Amino acid sequence: MRSAIQPGIRVVRGPNWIWQNQDDGEGHVGTVCEIGRSGSTHSPENTVVVNWDSGHRTNYRVGYQNQYDLIIVDNAQVGVRHSNVVCDGCSKPGIAGIVFKCAQCSNYHLCAYCYGADLHDTEHIFIRYTTPTSLGVRVPPRKNSKRIQLKGIFIGAKVVRGPDWEWGQQDGGEGKTGRVMEIRGWDNESCRSVANVSWVTGSTNVYRLGHKGNVDLKCTFPSIGGYYYKDHMPVLGQTEEQQPVVPTVKPMFSVGDRVKVCLDVDALMKLQQGHGGWNPRMVEQLPKWGTVHRITDKGDIRVQYDNCPNRWTFHPAALVKVISFRVGDLVTIINDANKVQQLQKGHGEWIDLMRYALGKHCKVIKVYSDGDLRIQQLDDGFEWTLNPKCVRLERSPLATAAERSNSMMDLSHRRTDHVMTPLSGLSGTSVADKLVREAAQGHLDFVKQYLDAHSEQVNVMSGGKACIQVAAHQGYVDLVKYLITKGANVNVVDKEGDSALHYAAFGNQPETMRVLLQNGADINFLNSSHCSALHICAHKKTPHCVRELLQFGADVNIQDSYGDTALHDAIGKENTEVVELLCNAPNLDFLIKNNRGFNVLHHASLKGNVVAAKRILQLARQLVNVKKDDGFAALHLAALNGHARVVETLIVEGLAEIDIRNNRRQTPFLLAVSQGHASVIERLVTLGCDIMARDEDGDNAMHLCVIKKTNLQQATEPSGEDSPKIRSIFDNLAHILDDRLMYTILCYLSSCGCRVEQNNKGTNIFGWITNKDMKELILKYQPTPSPSSTNEASNSNPAVEVENNIQNLNLNTDNEGETAGAAAVSNSGDTDIVTDDISQPNNFTQMSTSHCSTPTHHVDSSTVEPGVKKLNSDRQTPAVNASVAGNGGNVLDTQYMHMTAIPSTSGVTQSTSNRKMTRKPEGVPAPKASPKATPPPPPPTHATFHIGPQECIVCDEKLQLIKFEPCQHQISCEECGLRMKKCLRCGVQIERRIAAGGRVIVSSDQTRVPSADRLRYLENKIQEYEETHYCSICMERTRDVAFLCGHGACSRCAETLRTCHMCRKTILRKINLY
């Protein structure tokens, strides 16, 4: 593939030169100022336009008809730099431009200037590196090779203003000369791309000499700039196919991959030159496995090692991908049942129920010593022991990288906006220069007089610009019309690829755009940045121009080089009118993602554009919970970036799932806490988020508040208007000088009921906060339970206190309230407390003593010895654990078990009478209830209950139906009802299920696990019911609107539809169903 050519490269005549002395002779230097394009009239594809230092400017072949007229002598002007490579000739670090490395001496490099000056042994063979990522090309020894002197604009040369001059009278006027005093770079963007000139008038300034392809100077008396070997320099446009020095097959890596260095120290030291360099401390990490943190723009791999504060950058050829697993990794079970069955022999074995786990996403929760994995399904919590060959690694958790890539502070994808300078480079003295200059000034009479006599020059260019382009930019409509009548090319392009329509868009000229479009201008033509005129108008916030383009049918779904559509651009620029116009476009595709994976709602949430978010939700509410590849939804992005109003809009108007989780199990609330966004934190708590949510590391909001305290140090102070409660606490803590916001948020979380708990590593925040006063301050904000009859009873009866606290824990996240009346069994040696259950009916099936002594298939972490592997034949019982932190960090671990007898190491068995059995821990205070589940579940209602067989709406069998609370619907049998989370009739979350006689049915009752065939049958029935009755867009509301095509939706989703979401036919009529 031909390498990309960039404007600004310095060149001399090459191997196929046939153009006499257009360059003023061999060795004279020129600058590539324009790249040829397909369809161009003056510089077709595979050609370039060169501006020679002598002032002559024309195009040359770089692959056209397989001919190559030019060779490169310097590419530092386009930003090529070999970091960490030092020239052993001039000792300059970070060589800019082409590098030559001796193939016979260890670690010896020369810059192009020193190489041409014959430093080092001229009989040695060198390897040329045109760019830091090039493979390297072996060149012959310099001895007996042709060596040529470079001439042109170098230090000491005399110059006058050149073709791209736009600096007024800085030189003293046309024809005034100056002397080049220095050649240097333009800031940090490039090297040797500008010249410092001292003019005869006494003024001194810097001027472009290849910077972005522009040349402000013309040489009148050239200077010497060193030497070059013609056969040793790269040919412009030609593929380098000679002997590579490093392997041409490079492994492909992605962020999160586990890698290991595959080379010895000596080989690595050589390979690292120009690819991160070498540091002796890297030797300590070479035997270890690391994780890919990011991939640099050069393609180098930055690796993070465990317990190492530094990240090391490696050449990709130095690394190999290591397939290994660790706790927290996301994996997918392969979808081949026969293969898994064979691989499982001796590795946890195979059971038929595993068929339903094939292809599911899981998380590694344990790695056994023999390499086998204990994994947990993300959808329903089932656990399996698997041979590692049965799974495919999807992602290794890298939280900071994911959060950074979804933040507005991410600089790795920062846009470089396309800038147009339409009137630059028009200072020449030729007739063409004067014609274009007069057109730019709107002098219609002069242009008419000239073109009437020389109509063939209507498309002549000056500085790469045509008359019709500069006239379109300035809005001279009559002049544009005249040029078109004389045969001007309406699709002519400049060196940046901008057409006349682009010029009109940059100039905010809707009338000119209309004239161009009426005369055949390509409305969807893309410039070098892959931007259409619509992109430019959206970016410049000109609604009248956007409206004009839309009326002529501009494609609103075109993506630029960043993957952004015009709507992405408009959202970023926060122009309400442009956003509204684009959203109303009939063919707009809301699902398009840019290169970062953001659809338009993601982008609005990222940028905090409330108006755009509201409008998009009105037209495409189905986007509200759509996740990126890293699991971030729109609500995550708004919370992470502190956009409280967008957060409220997504939840209130978009009905976003408030506790939606990303791939790291983080909720929007946890992300807001980690960044210290007080307004978002308080807004989410007010809207009812789960304040006790934990991420995959078991960290709750309090953990993250301390772990991410460096983020909080940079966060803004809480506002009294957006977060009054947090602001009040912040004012009360004025005496705290260090980490004031961190302690403010901790106190606020404590006041909301967030408990001091341990994470997966057994650490709570008081392990990090050692100041006793701070601990007492945080605990002081814990809410005091309001007095009630229940609390009075608990004060007089310790057993009831334990029972009520356990009910308040809200442990079952799938079915809230189902833990009411459950038995809490602990294997500690505390005194047993057995109390009669008077207020509530018994939640347990009565069991005989013999049942208690019979082992079951239930295996849990609390009953398995450390290091003992779990088998898949063991009954799956998702354990529900509560860790309640008390004073001093003491923890109460309470295990809920329903309907299944578990052998107890303390010899305790369950009673056969109507009783509850718990153990009272010593010295453990009652835990505080979370805001999401502050009131304990109410006792079963005694409303009317239909007794007798009725038809279940799921399985169609006539059985005794159960009742759902709180909706009171009685629609399914017990077996079907256990699998429902929401009532199929009203869509309300099911909190409890009541059987005949008032018995509370517990969903974790493992004695009722149906057979695999039964499971499959019931799942198909439920799916069939949902597909028949529910809206196929939101899957939440009943389908109550039908279209003439036969499909339908709910009234809310159907309101904004213009075409059917199923068959794409135009909706002619919407019929309400009753």
Buried (B, 14 or more C-beta within 10 A) or exposed (E): EEBEBBBBBBBBBBEBBEEEEBBBEBBBBBBBBBBBBEEBEBBBEBBBBBBBBBBBBBBBBBBBEEBBBBBBBBBBBBBBBBBBBBBBBEEEEEBBBBBBBBBEEEEBBBBBBBBBBBBBBEEBEBBBBBBBBBBBBEBEBBEEEEBBEBBBBBBEBBBBBBBBBBBEEBBBEEEBBBBBEEBEBBEEEBBBBBBBBBBEBEBBBBBBBBBBBBBBBBBBEBBBBBBBBBEBBBBBBBEBEEEBBBEEEBBEBEBBBBBBBBBEEEEBBBBBBBBBBBEEEBEEBBEEBBBBBBBEEBEBBBBBBEEBEEBBBBBBBBBEBEEBBBBBBBBBBBEEEEEBBEBBEEBBEBBEBBEBBBEBBBBBBBBBEEEBBBBBBBEEBBBBBBBBBBBEBBBBBBBEBBBBBBBEEBEEEEEEEBEBBBBBBBBBEEEBBBBBBBBBBBBBEBBBEBBEEEEEBBBBBBBBBBBBBBBBBBBBBEBBBBBBEBEBBBBBBBBBBBBBBBBBBBBBBBBBBBBBBEBEBBBEBBBBBBBBBBBBBBBBBBBBBBBBBBEEEBBBBBBBBBBBBBBBBBBBBBBBBBBBBBBEBEEBEBEBBBEBBBBBBBBBBBBBBBBBBBBBBEBBBBBBBBBBEBBBBBBBBBBBBBBBBBBBBBBEBBBBBBBBBBBBBBBBBBBBBBBBBBBBBBBBBEBEBBBBBBBBBBBBBBBBBBBBBEBBEEBEBBBEEBBEBBBBBBEEBEEBEEBBBBBBBBBBBBBBBBBBBBBBEEBBBBEEBEEEEBBEBBEEBBEEBEEEEBBEEBEEBEBBBBBBBBBBBBBBBBBBBBBBBBBBBBBEEBEEBEBEBEEBBBBBBEBEEEBBEEEBEBBBBBBEEEEEBBBBEBEBBBBBEBBBBBEEBEBBBBBBBBBBBBEBEEEBBBBEEEBBBBBBBEEBBBBBBBBBBBEBBEBBBEEEBEEEEBBBBBBEEEBBBBBBBBBBBBBBBBBBBBBBEEBBBEEBBBBBBBBBEBBBBBBBBBEBBBEBEEBEBBEEBBEEEEEEEBBBBBEEBBBBBBBEBEBBBBBBBBEEBEBBBBEEEEBEEBEEEE
